[in-house]
Amino acid sequence: MSDEANTENHDARIVIRNLLHLEGSPYELAEDARRGLTSSPKWMPPKYFYDARGSELFERITAQPEYYQTSTELEILQRIAPLIVDRVRPTALIEFGSGSASKTRVLLDEMRRAGQLGAYGMLDVSEAASRAAAVALVATYPRLEVECVIADFEQPQPLPFPGRRRLLAFLGSTIGNFEVEAAQAFLRGPAERMRDDDAFLIGFDLVKDRETIERAYNDAAGVTEAFNRNLLMVLNRELGADFDPSAFDHKAFYNESASRIEMHLVAKRAQSVRVTDLDMTVEFAPGETLRTELSHKYTRRSVEALLEAGNLALDMWETDPDQKFALGLARRR
Ligand SMILES: C[S@@+](CC[C@H](N)C(=O)[O-])C[C@H]1O[C@@H](n2cnc3c(N)ncnc32)[C@H](O)[C@@H]1O
């Protein structure tokens, strides 16, 4: 994105590689918007939420009292980080969808305590978030080497630091944003590239009562709502569209039969939206929705099936006492 194009960097310990706009990258807003906005029902991939403002809004979501996912995952992580580091003995941590990397510090701290902290590879679409996180991390960990790969994790990437024993991480239940088959396909990428002694730590939001889940995506302060509408601002800025964000309602509900939250923007009235760069006009009927995100919820059994289809196997499974969230440690099969 235009506000994230500067890849200059002044700290020798930080390497930033932006692969987003290379040929063959699946990160193609124009193509995805043309496909999604002409589909019925309309939809957009969630990766386009995360411009600089979207990443900031996501950080604010994680601090909302209704959003139990972050605090619960952090609590499990604090409890089991010593066990994981002891079991895997990684000298590099590689994280998909790393964002601000704030929870990641629990793992980095533990690796440092064990005298094993060497390198951290971040893979995220948001250059703004990755850059800010990398600068803060090298200030905290003076000998840490950081490689930021700005790329779409749907495209299998070579994993950084191949000479080291690696702990891979995919936190925040971001895996739940994929459709089931896409999640399986995603996992096969790292599974193919991991060595036998590497391990993959994945956060899973668990199936639970509807009210708790729905509240997490409908916070009283309206931050998730602002995050959802930010997608329209991205389309306006990047594709010359003229969406009026206030003409859409935020809607997030739990689809129990598919075990997933669906997040939508619902047209308050009939409207025609011009998307100049696509030379296209998109019509919305009153009440018509644009689906912006899925967030699947899991059971231990569904996680085991997912990992198996991704050529991985569960080595360790930890939840909080209320079984709201789980961390699974997986190995290659
Ligand atoms: C739900 S947030 C989770 C952030 C952080 N890991 C956490 O647990 O709080 C998803 C993160 O993945 C990144 N992301 C989303 N889709 C992506 C994609 N297709 N490729 C790479 N990064 C992506 C976003 O920029 C964001 O930082």
The ligand as a MOL file (V3000), in Angstrom:
LIG
                    3D

  0  0  0     0  0            999 V3000
M  V30 BEGIN CTAB
M  V30 COUNTS 27 29 0 0 0
M  V30 BEGIN ATOM
M  V30 1 C -5.8050 -11.0120 14.0670 0
M  V30 2 S -4.2950 -10.1250 13.8780 0 CHG=1
M  V30 3 C -3.2560 -10.9820 15.0410 0
M  V30 4 C -2.0470 -10.1980 15.4700 0
M  V30 5 C -1.1740 -10.8650 16.5420 0
M  V30 6 N -0.5210 -12.0640 16.0360 0
M  V30 7 C -2.0020 -11.2230 17.7510 0
M  V30 8 O -2.0510 -12.4170 18.0840 0
M  V30 9 O -2.5640 -10.3170 18.3840 0 CHG=-1
M  V30 10 C -3.7680 -10.7250 12.3310 0
M  V30 11 C -2.3650 -10.3040 11.8940 0
M  V30 12 O -2.0530 -11.0100 10.6770 0
M  V30 13 C -1.7200 -10.0950 9.6380 0
M  V30 14 N -2.3100 -10.6690 8.4120 0
M  V30 15 C -3.6200 -10.8470 8.1190 0
M  V30 16 N -3.7620 -11.4830 6.9500 0
M  V30 17 C -2.5040 -11.7220 6.4790 0
M  V30 18 C -1.9740 -12.3650 5.3250 0
M  V30 19 N -2.7800 -12.8970 4.4090 0
M  V30 20 N -0.6260 -12.4580 5.1900 0
M  V30 21 C 0.2150 -11.9290 6.1330 0
M  V30 22 N -0.2290 -11.2920 7.2490 0
M  V30 23 C -1.5580 -11.2030 7.4230 0
M  V30 24 C -2.3110 -8.7570 10.0320 0
M  V30 25 O -1.5700 -7.6800 9.5070 0
M  V30 26 C -2.2390 -8.8440 11.5660 0
M  V30 27 O -0.9950 -8.3690 12.0440 0
M  V30 END ATOM
M  V30 BEGIN BOND
M  V30 1 1 1 2
M  V30 2 1 2 3
M  V30 3 1 2 10
M  V30 4 1 3 4
M  V30 5 1 4 5
M  V30 6 1 5 6
M  V30 7 1 5 7
M  V30 8 2 7 8
M  V30 9 1 7 9
M  V30 10 1 10 11
M  V30 11 1 11 12
M  V30 12 1 11 26
M  V30 13 1 12 13
M  V30 14 1 13 14
M  V30 15 1 13 24
M  V30 16 1 14 15
M  V30 17 1 14 23
M  V30 18 2 15 16
M  V30 19 1 16 17
M  V30 20 1 17 18
M  V30 21 2 17 23
M  V30 22 1 18 19
M  V30 23 2 18 20
M  V30 24 1 20 21
M  V30 25 2 21 22
M  V30 26 1 22 23
M  V30 27 1 24 25
M  V30 28 1 24 26
M  V30 29 1 26 27
M  V30 END BOND
M  V30 END CTAB
M  END
